[in-house]
C-alpha cells in the first residue's frame, strides 16, 4: 500500500480536546491516566464513522444512504467516489451549537450537544431518531441545523450521555434517569413490553417513561448493543436488558429482560462481577458485553464465537448458572498491563491499555484486529496475554481512544490523527478507497493512512 501522509486539518486536531474526567489505573506500581470524555468523541458504527473535532463540530464518513452522515444527501463520504473527508463540511447542528459526544447505530447517528440536548439523524425506521415518525433525516436539503429539532426528553430534562444500538437510542438524563426509544422487539428499551416508541405522535417527551431500576438506584453511564442495553448504576454495578440469546445480559440464563415476558429491569439483580469488584465502564457489542473493573481488568460475557470474549475458547458465557462472578476470570492482557477503556464491536473487542497501546481480539475478517492477517484471536489457547501483540499504529505513537465497529476499528492517536483499519466498504475508514486494510503487516504502522 502506498503510504499516505497527508492529514486533514480538521481531524488532525481532533485529539486536542478539553479533558473533563480522568480515570486513574494503577498496575504493577505504575500510574497512568486517560480522559474518559475522549471516548465519546469517536464512534465506529456498522458502516459509518463519526468524530467530534477540535472545535466540537462533527464529521461523519462512510455509507450515507439514509442520511446517517448528516450531509443532507445520500452520498457516501470517504470512499473515493463521493466527497473526501477533508472536503466534506462539518455537520450543521444549529446556530451556535456544538457537540459534546457522538453515537452511531446501524444507520442512524445521535449527538449530545453543548446545551445538553440530543439531536439524531439518519434512518427513522422504528422511531430510532425519536421524532414521532419514521422519516429519514439528513438525507435531503433543509433537514439539518436549526431545522432539526432536539429530541424531546421531557419537561426540564437534559441529557448527559447518549448511546445508539442497531435500531434504538438511549439518553442518560441529568437526574440519573434513562430513557430509550426505537425498536423494542427484545425488550431493549427496558419498558417491560415490545412496543416501538418514537415513531408515532405523543410518544416522546413526558409521555416517554423512564426505565425503572431497583429501588433507589440511578444510572451513571449507559451502553447499547445491537438489541440489548446496559446501565452502570450509582452503586458501580451493572444491569442489562433486552436480547439475551447468548447470555449477553450476564444473568446465567438466556431469558430476555424487559420484554414483558421475562423479568423487569427493576427486578433483575445486578451482574455478578466477582467478590469485591466494582465497575468503571461498560461497552456492549452486537451479542456480547464487556466491563472495565475497578482494578483495571476486563471481563466479557455473551457470545464467544471467534474469540470476542478473549477467553481462549468459543464457549458462551453468562447463558448458564455459575459462569459469572469469580468463575469468570479477567481477560489476560499481558504481564503488568492494565486496561483503561474497552470497546465491544460486532464480533471483536478492543482494549486500550495503560501503556497507551491497543490490543484487539475476536473475529479477524477483513483485518479488523489490525495484526496483518484475518485470523481470529482469543478463541484458542495461548493467544492472549503476552502472546497478543499491541496493534502497530506507527513509530512512537500512543493511543488515546479506540472504537470497534461492525467490521472496522478506529483509534485516536497522540499526534492528533485518526487511523482506521478493517473493512473499508462505503468509505467507513475515510481513506478515499474501499479496500480492506489490516490483512497484511504492510498495511499497518507508519503505512496506515492517517486522517
Helices and strands as residue ranges (DSSP letters): G 11-13, E 22-27, E 30-35, G 36-41, E 42-44, E 48-52, E 58-62, E 99-104, E 108-113, E 118-122, G 125-127, G 145-147, E 159-164, E 168-173, E 178-182, G 205-207, E 219-224, E 228-233, E 238-242, E 279-284, E 288-293, E 298-302, G 305-307, G 325-327, E 339-344, E 348-353, E 358-362, G 365-367, G 385-387, E 399-404, E 408-413, E 418-422, G 425-427, G 441-443, G 445-447
